[in-house]
Amino acid sequence: MWCFIKEVTLRIGAAGITVLVILIACAVAQTGSAPAANSLVPLKIRIVFPQGISTDDIWLQYGMYTPDGIGRYIGLRGSGSGAAQPAVPAREGQGQLVTMGSLPAYYEIDGTVRGKRVERFQALVWAPGCNVMYFDEPEVRHDIEKQFVCTEQRQTTLTGRVRNVSPGGRPARIRASLDIGMSACFMLHTCEPTCSVDCLLGGIPVKASANLAEDGSFTMKLPDFTGAEFDTAILGFRFGMDDMDTGHARLLSPEEPRFRNQLGELIVLRSYPSEVVFVQKQPQPLRRR
């Protein structure tokens, strides 16, 4: 910043009153460029959800990048992880879900990683009944607010049967969740030439379930993820069966190789044949809930 001072003598009116005026002018030197994108000014990223969305079941993963190529991968896992929190400052790179009365809920992220502002932001968001939505902000220069728009997710009917089910006793229950493996991780970490990746593995809590009939048959509605941004070759529905009589949980796998991925999970298809047969794996003790 530079300033100059100048004295000016003025004569006012017929009486010739003399007034001494001191002029001071200052200006800020302009460099011709905007402030550095990586300045210390706090940066906030918000994803706003429409009313009517169950915040307890939101699944959200995101990646952020600095000029050093540092990525961070954090988010909501669903199944109650989206419990509302008070609006308090988030830690570096962290996010929190905030609700304020009748106003729409939002997930707010601190846009810094290791003391530097991020320059790229990507996110994958899913809520029950909605298609996966992908956000990509390649040049982050200021606070960002994104709207999650719920487009109805198609469902497909799966008719299945489990082999070697003991007749009688209390009916077992079949559960399914979507295992995404490293699919989202690869998608959200496209930094170049290299970056450190911290992935949250696991699945999307689709909460699909059905009672098992005495003959081992069941019918279940599964959400259709074939149009999602994920690599469908990696995706798979993981099936488990709770046997209340034995107190064990058994993992199930499709009997035919054409219906299972490398992990033995049901591959994601837009539609399934009239019946998919599952076989039981080694039993595991039921976890208390």
Secondary structure, 3 states (H helix, E strand, C coil): CEEEEEEEEEEECCCCEEEEEEEEEEECCCCCCCCCCCCCCCCEEEEECCCCCCHHHCEEEEEEECCCCCEEEEEEECCCCCCCECCCCCCCCCEEEECCCCCCCEEEEECEECCEECCEEEEEEECCCECCEEEEECCCCCCEEEECCCCECCEEEEEEEECCCCCCCCCCEEEEEEECCCHHHHHHCCCCCCCCCCCCCCEEEEEEEEECCCCCEEEEEEECCCCCCCCCCCCEEEEEEEECCCCEEEEEEECCHHHECCCCCECCCCCCCCCEEEEEEEEEECCCC
